[in-house]
Amino acid sequence: MLPALAAHIRQKLSENVRCLYLNSPAMVAGLRSYLYTIGVDVAEETAKNSLLLSSDHSHLKNGHFEPAHMLNMLEETMNQALSDGYEGLWATGDMTWELGPDKNPEKLLEYEWRLEQIFQKYSTISGICQYHADTLPRDVVCQGLLAHPAVFINETLARVNPHYLPSEAPLQAVAPAPVLKQMVQNLCGLQPSEDLDM
């Protein structure tokens, strides 16, 4: 997904939107390379804080993922972007990295539900949650699909998520239905005979 994310970030930067990328040091380095390849002056964009590339784990409390702390950080970063003259904040993070050692579907659903509430409340924040099926349990990927109204395919294509469950309260983890498992299988490019590990 790095080429698609790099293209998306280039577009957002051209719209005067501050971009935040959260991931491991290796993935931050990889994204930096892709951005250079497509003509983004990474040194200049990071120097003026238009582009924030971070592998800092300060959103973890005592080494554990805390949804409220992470969301407060995002809201503060959005407010700072607006104060600095940007049109808004676009953020993306790898959920494997963001969750740290916690792979708890309930915490994930609480975070994703509250994040969608922020996206609906403010038109000045948007982003993409990255779910990597090779590093997250597939049931966690399924739970993530329940919490988002759209699925990012590439820099020019997103599709409406038919499995999205709008809710007035944080969702509870559920056993993934066969059709949801099939969607994850399709998104991961697995063949029907391959095990989904669910």
Accessible surface in RSA format (square Angstrom, percent):
REM  Atomic radii and reference values for relative SASA: ProtOr
REM  Chains: A
REM  Algorithm: Lee & Richards
REM  Probe-radius: 1.40
REM  Slices: 20
REM RES _ NUM      All-atoms   Total-Side   Main-Chain    Non-polar    All polar
REM                ABS   REL    ABS   REL    ABS   REL    ABS   REL    ABS   REL
RES MET A   1   103.95  53.8  63.23  41.8  40.71  96.9  38.43  32.7  65.52  86.8
RES LEU A   2    23.42  13.0  22.58  16.2   0.84   2.1  22.58  15.9   0.84   2.3
RES PRO A   3    73.59  53.6  67.23  61.3   6.36  23.1  69.82  57.6   3.77  23.4
RES ALA A   4    11.04  10.1   8.46  13.1   2.58   5.9   9.69  13.6   1.35   3.6
RES LEU A   5     0.85   0.5   0.85   0.6   0.00   0.0   0.85   0.6   0.00   0.0
RES ALA A   6     0.19   0.2   0.19   0.3   0.00   0.0   0.19   0.3   0.00   0.0
RES ALA A   7    16.62  15.3  12.45  19.2   4.18   9.5  12.45  17.5   4.18  11.1
RES HIS A   8    37.47  20.5  36.82  25.6   0.65   1.7  28.04  28.9   9.43  11.0
RES ILE A   9     0.00   0.0   0.00   0.0   0.00   0.0   0.00   0.0   0.00   0.0
RES ARG A  10   111.26  46.7 109.94  56.0   1.32   3.1  33.46  45.7  77.80  47.2
RES GLN A  11    93.95  52.5  91.95  67.2   2.00   4.8  33.04  70.3  60.91  46.2
RES LYS A  12    44.94  21.9  44.94  27.6   0.00   0.0   6.50   5.9  38.43  40.9
RES LEU A  13    25.96  14.5   9.31   6.7  16.65  41.9   9.85   6.9  16.11  43.4
RES SER A  14    87.82  74.2  44.05  58.8  43.77 100.8  50.17 106.8  37.65  52.7
RES GLU A  15    77.16  44.3  61.75  46.7  15.41  36.7  39.34  76.1  37.83  30.9
RES ASN A  16    64.98  44.8  60.15  58.1   4.83  11.6  28.25  68.0  36.73  35.5
RES VAL A  17    18.73  12.3  18.13  16.4   0.60   1.5  18.13  15.7   0.60   1.6
RES ARG A  18    10.28   4.3  10.28   5.2   0.00   0.0   0.07   0.1  10.21   6.2
RES CYS A  19     0.16   0.1   0.16   0.2   0.00   0.0   0.16   0.4   0.00   0.0
RES LEU A  20     9.16   5.1   9.13   6.5   0.03   0.1   9.16   6.4   0.00   0.0
RES TYR A  21     0.24   0.1   0.24   0.1   0.00   0.0   0.24   0.2   0.00   0.0
RES LEU A  22     8.81   4.9   8.81   6.3   0.00   0.0   8.81   6.2   0.00   0.0
RES ASN A  23     1.42   1.0   1.42   1.4   0.00   0.0   0.00   0.0   1.42   1.4
RES SER A  24    31.99  27.0  31.99  42.7   0.00   0.0  26.78  57.0   5.20   7.3
RES PRO A  25    93.82  68.4  86.12  78.5   7.70  28.0  88.99  73.5   4.83  30.0
RES ALA A  26    79.05  72.7  60.33  93.1  18.72  42.6  68.92  97.1  10.13  26.8
RES MET A  27    61.04  31.6  60.95  40.3   0.10   0.2  30.87  26.2  30.17  40.0
RES VAL A  28    14.27   9.4  14.27  12.9   0.00   0.0  14.27  12.4   0.00   0.0
RES ALA A  29    53.96  49.6  49.81  76.9   4.16   9.5  51.81  73.0   2.16   5.7
RES GLY A  30    21.48  26.5   0.00   N/A  21.48  26.5  20.92  57.4   0.56   1.2
RES LEU A  31     0.00   0.0   0.00   0.0   0.00   0.0   0.00   0.0   0.00   0.0
RES ARG A  32    86.78  36.4  86.78  44.2   0.00   0.0  30.26  41.3  56.52  34.3
RES SER A  33    67.11  56.7  61.95  82.7   5.16  11.9  33.81  72.0  33.30  46.7
RES TYR A  34    88.09  41.1  87.27  49.7   0.81   2.1  46.68  35.1  41.40  51.0
RES LEU A  35     0.00   0.0   0.00   0.0   0.00   0.0   0.00   0.0   0.00   0.0
RES TYR A  36   110.42  51.6  94.51  53.8  15.91  41.4  76.38  57.4  34.04  42.0
RES THR A  37   112.40  79.9  77.51  78.6  34.89  83.1  63.92  85.9  48.48  73.3
RES ILE A  38    52.02  29.6  36.39  27.1  15.63  37.7  43.56  31.4   8.46  23.0
RES GLY A  39    67.08  82.7   0.00   N/A  67.08  82.7  35.71  98.0  31.37  70.3
RES VAL A  40    11.81   7.8   5.27   4.8   6.54  15.7   9.86   8.6   1.95   5.3
RES ASP A  41    72.53  50.8  63.84  63.5   8.68  20.5  29.33  69.0  43.20  43.1
RES VAL A  42     0.00   0.0   0.00   0.0   0.00   0.0   0.00   0.0   0.00   0.0
RES ALA A  43    61.93  56.9  52.53  81.1   9.40  21.4  58.42  82.3   3.51   9.3
RES GLU A  44    91.34  52.4  84.53  63.9   6.82  16.2  33.45  64.7  57.89  47.3
RES GLU A  45    30.10  17.3  30.10  22.8   0.00   0.0   0.00   0.0  30.10  24.6
RES THR A  46    40.26  28.6  30.39  30.8   9.88  23.5  20.18  27.1  20.09  30.4
RES ALA A  47    85.79  78.9  47.68  73.6  38.11  86.7  60.32  84.9  25.47  67.5
RES LYS A  48   108.12  52.7  88.68  54.4  19.43  46.3  58.03  52.2  50.08  53.3
RES ASN A  49    75.91  52.3  75.91  73.4   0.00   0.0   4.41  10.6  71.50  69.1
RES SER A  50     5.52   4.7   5.52   7.4   0.00   0.0   2.87   6.1   2.65   3.7
RES LEU A  51     1.49   0.8   0.03   0.0   1.47   3.7   0.03   0.0   1.47   3.9
RES LEU A  52    45.70  25.5  42.84  30.7   2.86   7.2  45.70  32.1   0.00   0.0
RES LEU A  53    30.53  17.0   1.08   0.8  29.46  74.0   1.08   0.8  29.46  79.3
RES SER A  54    27.27  23.0  22.96  30.6   4.31   9.9  20.37  43.4   6.90   9.7
RES SER A  55    41.91  35.4  24.44  32.6  17.47  40.2   0.30   0.6  41.62  58.3
RES ASP A  56    84.93  59.5  70.05  69.7  14.88  35.2  31.89  75.1  53.04  52.9
RES HIS A  57    79.04  43.2  67.34  46.8  11.70  29.9  48.44  49.9  30.60  35.6
RES SER A  58    68.96  58.3  50.11  66.9  18.84  43.4  44.83  95.5  24.12  33.8
RES HIS A  59     2.47   1.3   2.18   1.5   0.29   0.7   0.29   0.3   2.18   2.5
RES LEU A  60    26.96  15.0  12.60   9.0  14.36  36.1  12.60   8.8  14.36  38.7
RES LYS A  61   106.82  52.1 100.44  61.6   6.38  15.2  48.51  43.7  58.31  62.1
RES ASN A  62   149.95 103.4 112.24 108.5  37.71  90.8  38.66  93.0 111.29 107.6
RES GLY A  63    37.91  46.8   0.00   N/A  37.91  46.8  29.84  81.9   8.07  18.1
RES HIS A  64    86.05  47.0  86.05  59.8   0.00   0.0  54.55  56.2  31.50  36.7
RES PHE A  65     0.00   0.0   0.00   0.0   0.00   0.0   0.00   0.0   0.00   0.0
RES GLU A  66    61.43  35.3  61.43  46.5   0.00   0.0   8.86  17.1  52.56  42.9
RES PRO A  67     5.49   4.0   5.49   5.0   0.00   0.0   5.49   4.5   0.00   0.0
RES ALA A  68    61.86  56.9  57.68  89.0   4.19   9.5  60.77  85.6   1.09   2.9
RES HIS A  69    63.33  34.6  59.47  41.3   3.86   9.9  43.06  44.4  20.27  23.6
RES MET A  70     0.88   0.5   0.88   0.6   0.00   0.0   0.88   0.7   0.00   0.0
RES LEU A  71    10.40   5.8  10.25   7.3   0.15   0.4  10.40   7.3   0.00   0.0
RES ASN A  72    83.47  57.6  81.94  79.2   1.52   3.7  13.72  33.0  69.74  67.4
RES MET A  73    48.74  25.2  45.16  29.9   3.58   8.5  32.85  27.9  15.89  21.1
RES LEU A  74     7.27   4.1   7.27   5.2   0.00   0.0   7.27   5.1   0.00   0.0
RES GLU A  75    43.80  25.1  43.80  33.1   0.00   0.0  10.08  19.5  33.72  27.5
RES GLU A  76   118.86  68.2 113.06  85.5   5.80  13.8  45.15  87.3  73.71  60.2
RES THR A  77    25.55  18.2  21.43  21.7   4.12   9.8  11.46  15.4  14.08  21.3
RES MET A  78     1.13   0.6   1.13   0.7   0.00   0.0   1.13   1.0   0.00   0.0
RES ASN A  79    77.76  53.6  72.43  70.0   5.33  12.8  26.55  63.9  51.21  49.5
RES GLN A  80    94.19  52.7  91.44  66.8   2.75   6.5  33.80  72.0  60.38  45.8
RES ALA A  81     0.00   0.0   0.00   0.0   0.00   0.0   0.00   0.0   0.00   0.0
RES LEU A  82    68.31  38.0  52.12  37.3  16.19  40.7  52.69  37.0  15.61  42.0
RES SER A  83    91.21  77.1  50.92  68.0  40.28  92.8  30.91  65.8  60.30  84.5
RES ASP A  84    71.71  50.2  39.43  39.2  32.28  76.3  18.45  43.4  53.26  53.1
RES GLY A  85    51.85  63.9   0.00   N/A  51.85  63.9  35.18  96.5  16.67  37.3
RES TYR A  86    31.38  14.6  24.08  13.7   7.30  19.0  14.86  11.2  16.51  20.4
RES GLU A  87   112.66  64.7 100.12  75.7  12.54  29.9  28.98  56.0  83.68  68.3
RES GLY A  88     2.67   3.3   0.00   N/A   2.67   3.3   2.67   7.3   0.00   0.0
RES LEU A  89     1.58   0.9   0.00   0.0   1.58   4.0   0.00   0.0   1.58   4.3
RES TRP A  90     3.60   1.4   3.60   1.7   0.00   0.0   0.49   0.3   3.11   5.0
RES ALA A  91    13.77  12.7  10.64  16.4   3.13   7.1  10.82  15.2   2.96   7.8
RES THR A  92     3.16   2.2   0.00   0.0   3.16   7.5   3.16   4.2   0.00   0.0
RES GLY A  93     3.01   3.7   0.00   N/A   3.01   3.7   0.00   0.0   3.01   6.7
RES ASP A  94    13.37   9.4  13.37  13.3   0.00   0.0   0.00   0.0  13.37  13.3
RES MET A  95     0.15   0.1   0.15   0.1   0.00   0.0   0.00   0.0   0.15   0.2
RES THR A  96    30.65  21.8  27.56  27.9   3.09   7.4  27.56  37.0   3.09   4.7
RES TRP A  97    23.32   9.4  15.68   7.6   7.64  17.9  21.14  11.3   2.17   3.5
RES GLU A  98     6.33   3.6   6.33   4.8   0.00   0.0   0.00   0.0   6.33   5.2
RES LEU A  99     0.30   0.2   0.30   0.2   0.00   0.0   0.30   0.2   0.00   0.0
RES GLY A 100    13.71  16.9   0.00   N/A  13.71  16.9  11.36  31.2   2.35   5.3
RES PRO A 101    93.22  67.9  60.48  55.1  32.74 119.0  71.25  58.8  21.97 136.5
RES ASP A 102    21.69  15.2  18.11  18.0   3.58   8.5   5.37  12.6  16.32  16.3
RES LYS A 103    67.81  33.1  53.00  32.5  14.81  35.3  41.41  37.3  26.40  28.1
RES ASN A 104    61.55  42.4  55.42  53.6   6.13  14.8  15.46  37.2  46.09  44.5
RES PRO A 105    29.73  21.7  29.73  27.1   0.00   0.0  29.73  24.5   0.00   0.0
RES GLU A 106    88.56  50.8  83.65  63.3   4.91  11.7  42.25  81.7  46.32  37.8
RES LYS A 107    53.58  26.1  52.01  31.9   1.57   3.7  39.86  35.9  13.72  14.6
RES LEU A 108     0.13   0.1   0.13   0.1   0.00   0.0   0.13   0.1   0.00   0.0
RES LEU A 109     0.00   0.0   0.00   0.0   0.00   0.0   0.00   0.0   0.00   0.0
RES GLU A 110    53.99  31.0  53.95  40.8   0.04   0.1  10.10  19.5  43.88  35.8
RES TYR A 111     3.94   1.8   3.94   2.2   0.00   0.0   0.00   0.0   3.94   4.9
RES GLU A 112     0.00   0.0   0.00   0.0   0.00   0.0   0.00   0.0   0.00   0.0
RES TRP A 113    34.16  13.7  32.90  15.9   1.26   3.0  34.07  18.2   0.09   0.1
RES ARG A 114    91.81  38.5  90.82  46.3   0.99   2.4  17.98  24.6  73.83  44.7
RES LEU A 115     6.36   3.5   6.36   4.6   0.00   0.0   6.36   4.5   0.00   0.0
RES GLU A 116    14.04   8.1  14.04  10.6   0.00   0.0   3.17   6.1  10.87   8.9
RES GLN A 117    69.67  39.0  65.21  47.7   4.46  10.6  21.48  45.7  48.19  36.5
RES ILE A 118    18.15  10.3  17.43  13.0   0.71   1.7  18.10  13.0   0.05   0.1
RES PHE A 119    47.37  23.7  33.49  20.7  13.88  36.1  33.68  20.4  13.69  39.2
RES GLN A 120   119.62  66.9  83.79  61.2  35.83  85.3  45.67  97.2  73.95  56.1
RES LYS A 121   149.27  72.8 114.01  70.0  35.26  84.0  78.04  70.2  71.23  75.9
RES TYR A 122    55.37  25.9  52.16  29.7   3.21   8.4  40.53  30.5  14.84  18.3
RES SER A 123   119.78 101.2  74.96 100.0  44.82 103.3  56.37 120.0  63.41  88.8
RES THR A 124    39.69  28.2  33.51  34.0   6.18  14.7  36.54  49.1   3.14   4.8
RES ILE A 125     6.75   3.8   0.99   0.7   5.76  13.9   1.73   1.2   5.02  13.6
RES SER A 126    44.99  38.0  44.43  59.3   0.56   1.3  38.02  81.0   6.96   9.8
RES GLY A 127    24.33  30.0   0.00   N/A  24.33  30.0   1.06   2.9  23.27  52.1
RES ILE A 128    26.01  14.8  19.21  14.3   6.80  16.4  23.61  17.0   2.40   6.5
RES CYS A 129    29.20  22.1   9.17  10.2  20.02  47.1   1.44   3.7  27.75  29.9
RES GLN A 130    11.55   6.5   6.42   4.7   5.13  12.2  10.18  21.7   1.37   1.0
RES TYR A 131    46.92  21.9  20.04  11.4  26.89  70.0  20.04  15.1  26.89  33.1
RES HIS A 132    43.96  24.0  41.63  28.9   2.33   6.0  22.24  22.9  21.72  25.3
RES ALA A 133    18.23  16.8   8.15  12.6  10.09  22.9   8.15  11.5  10.09  26.7
RES ASP A 134   124.63  87.3  87.56  87.1  37.07  87.7  45.21 106.4  79.42  79.2
RES THR A 135    73.70  52.4  50.34  51.0  23.36  55.7  59.62  80.1  14.08  21.3
RES LEU A 136     6.60   3.7   0.00   0.0   6.60  16.6   1.97   1.4   4.63  12.5
RES PRO A 137    60.89  44.4  48.26  44.0  12.63  45.9  60.01  49.5   0.88   5.5
RES ARG A 138    28.61  12.0  28.36  14.5   0.25   0.6   2.37   3.2  26.24  15.9
RES ASP A 139    51.34  36.0  51.33  51.1   0.01   0.0  14.69  34.6  36.65  36.6
RES VAL A 140     1.54   1.0   1.54   1.4   0.00   0.0   1.54   1.3   0.00   0.0
RES VAL A 141    11.88   7.8  11.09  10.0   0.79   1.9  11.09   9.6   0.79   2.1
RES CYS A 142     0.00   0.0   0.00   0.0   0.00   0.0   0.00   0.0   0.00   0.0
RES GLN A 143     4.26   2.4   4.26   3.1   0.00   0.0   0.03   0.1   4.23   3.2
RES GLY A 144     0.57   0.7   0.00   N/A   0.57   0.7   0.57   1.6   0.00   0.0
RES LEU A 145    16.41   9.1  13.75   9.8   2.65   6.7  15.29  10.7   1.11   3.0
RES LEU A 146    11.19   6.2  11.19   8.0   0.00   0.0  11.19   7.9   0.00   0.0
RES ALA A 147     3.29   3.0   0.14   0.2   3.15   7.2   2.18   3.1   1.11   2.9
RES HIS A 148    23.98  13.1  23.98  16.7   0.00   0.0  18.16  18.7   5.82   6.8
RES PRO A 149    53.01  38.6  49.06  44.7   3.95  14.3  49.31  40.7   3.70  23.0
RES ALA A 150    54.48  50.1  40.99  63.3  13.49  30.7  41.12  57.9  13.36  35.4
RES VAL A 151    17.59  11.6  14.62  13.2   2.97   7.2  17.59  15.3   0.00   0.0
RES PHE A 152    40.23  20.1  19.97  12.4  20.27  52.7  20.20  12.2  20.04  57.3
RES ILE A 153    48.03  27.3  35.89  26.7  12.14  29.3  38.15  27.5   9.88  26.8
RES ASN A 154    52.30  36.1  51.15  49.4   1.15   2.8  15.98  38.5  36.31  35.1
RES GLU A 155    81.52  46.8  62.15  47.0  19.37  46.1  14.52  28.1  67.00  54.7
RES THR A 156   123.15  87.6  84.72  85.9  38.42  91.6  73.27  98.4  49.88  75.4
RES LEU A 157    90.14  50.2  86.38  61.8   3.76   9.4  88.20  61.9   1.94   5.2
RES ALA A 158    63.18  58.1  37.08  57.2  26.10  59.4  37.35  52.6  25.83  68.4
RES ARG A 159   116.94  49.1 111.19  56.7   5.75  13.7  35.71  48.8  81.23  49.2
RES VAL A 160   125.40  82.5 114.30 103.5  11.10  26.8 114.32  99.3  11.08  30.1
RES ASN A 161     5.03   3.5   0.00   0.0   5.03  12.1   0.00   0.0   5.03   4.9
RES PRO A 162   101.38  73.9  63.18  57.6  38.20 138.9  73.30  60.5  28.08 174.5
RES HIS A 163    30.02  16.4  24.21  16.8   5.82  14.9  12.92  13.3  17.10  19.9
RES TYR A 164    50.01  23.3  37.58  21.4  12.43  32.3  29.16  21.9  20.85  25.7
RES LEU A 165    81.33  45.3  79.05  56.6   2.28   5.7  79.29  55.7   2.04   5.5
RES PRO A 166    98.95  72.1  76.38  69.6  22.57  82.0  77.62  64.1  21.33 132.6
RES SER A 167    36.84  31.1  18.46  24.6  18.39  42.4  12.30  26.2  24.54  34.4
RES GLU A 168   172.34  98.9 147.82 111.8  24.52  58.4  68.48 132.5 103.86  84.8
RES ALA A 169    53.80  49.5  52.65  81.2   1.15   2.6  53.34  75.1   0.46   1.2
RES PRO A 170    39.39  28.7  31.63  28.8   7.76  28.2  31.63  26.1   7.76  48.2
RES LEU A 171    25.15  14.0  19.47  13.9   5.68  14.3  22.09  15.5   3.06   8.2
RES GLN A 172   126.73  70.9 120.16  87.8   6.57  15.6  56.12 119.4  70.62  53.6
RES ALA A 173    35.57  32.7  13.50  20.8  22.07  50.2  13.76  19.4  21.81  57.8
RES VAL A 174    72.23  47.5  61.30  55.5  10.93  26.3  69.50  60.4   2.73   7.4
RES ALA A 175    94.72  87.1  65.71 101.4  29.01  66.0  71.34 100.5  23.38  61.9
RES PRO A 176    23.37  17.0  14.72  13.4   8.65  31.5  15.10  12.5   8.27  51.4
RES ALA A 177    49.99  46.0  42.41  65.4   7.58  17.2  47.69  67.2   2.30   6.1
RES PRO A 178   110.65  80.6 104.34  95.1   6.32  23.0 106.53  88.0   4.13  25.6
RES VAL A 179    95.67  63.0  89.15  80.7   6.52  15.7  93.49  81.2   2.17   5.9
RES LEU A 180     6.18   3.4   6.18   4.4   0.00   0.0   6.18   4.3   0.00   0.0
RES LYS A 181    65.39  31.9  65.39  40.1   0.00   0.0  18.47  16.6  46.91  50.0
RES GLN A 182    80.36  44.9  79.14  57.8   1.22   2.9  36.32  77.3  44.04  33.4
RES MET A 183    16.62   8.6  14.06   9.3   2.57   6.1  14.42  12.3   2.20   2.9
RES VAL A 184     0.31   0.2   0.14   0.1   0.17   0.4   0.31   0.3   0.00   0.0
RES GLN A 185    10.94   6.1  10.94   8.0   0.00   0.0   1.01   2.1   9.93   7.5
RES ASN A 186    93.24  64.3  71.42  69.0  21.82  52.5  26.06  62.7  67.18  64.9
RES LEU A 187    70.29  39.1  35.75  25.6  34.54  86.8  39.61  27.8  30.68  82.6
RES CYS A 188    44.85  33.9  12.08  13.5  32.77  77.0  13.95  35.3  30.90  33.3
RES GLY A 189    56.06  69.1   0.00   N/A  56.06  69.1  34.91  95.8  21.15  47.4
RES LEU A 190    37.50  20.9  26.11  18.7  11.39  28.6  26.11  18.3  11.39  30.7
RES GLN A 191   110.05  61.5 109.73  80.2   0.32   0.8  36.44  77.6  73.61  55.8
RES PRO A 192   116.49  84.9  92.74  84.5  23.75  86.3  94.22  77.8  22.27 138.4
RES SER A 193   110.69  93.5  69.79  93.1  40.90  94.2  58.21 124.0  52.48  73.5
RES GLU A 194    76.79  44.1  65.14  49.3  11.65  27.7  32.26  62.4  44.52  36.4
RES ASP A 195   108.64  76.1  86.34  85.9  22.30  52.7  42.59 100.2  66.05  65.9
RES LEU A 196    23.17  12.9  20.09  14.4   3.08   7.7  20.09  14.1   3.08   8.3
RES ASP A 197   102.99  72.1  75.51  75.2  27.48  65.0  33.65  79.2  69.34  69.2
RES MET A 198    78.09  40.4   5.19   3.4  72.90 173.6  37.97  32.3  40.11  53.1
END  Absolute sums over single chains surface
CHAIN  1 A     9669.8       7649.8       2020.0       5346.2       4323.6
END  Absolute sums over all chains
TOTAL          9669.8       7649.8       2020.0       5346.2       4323.6
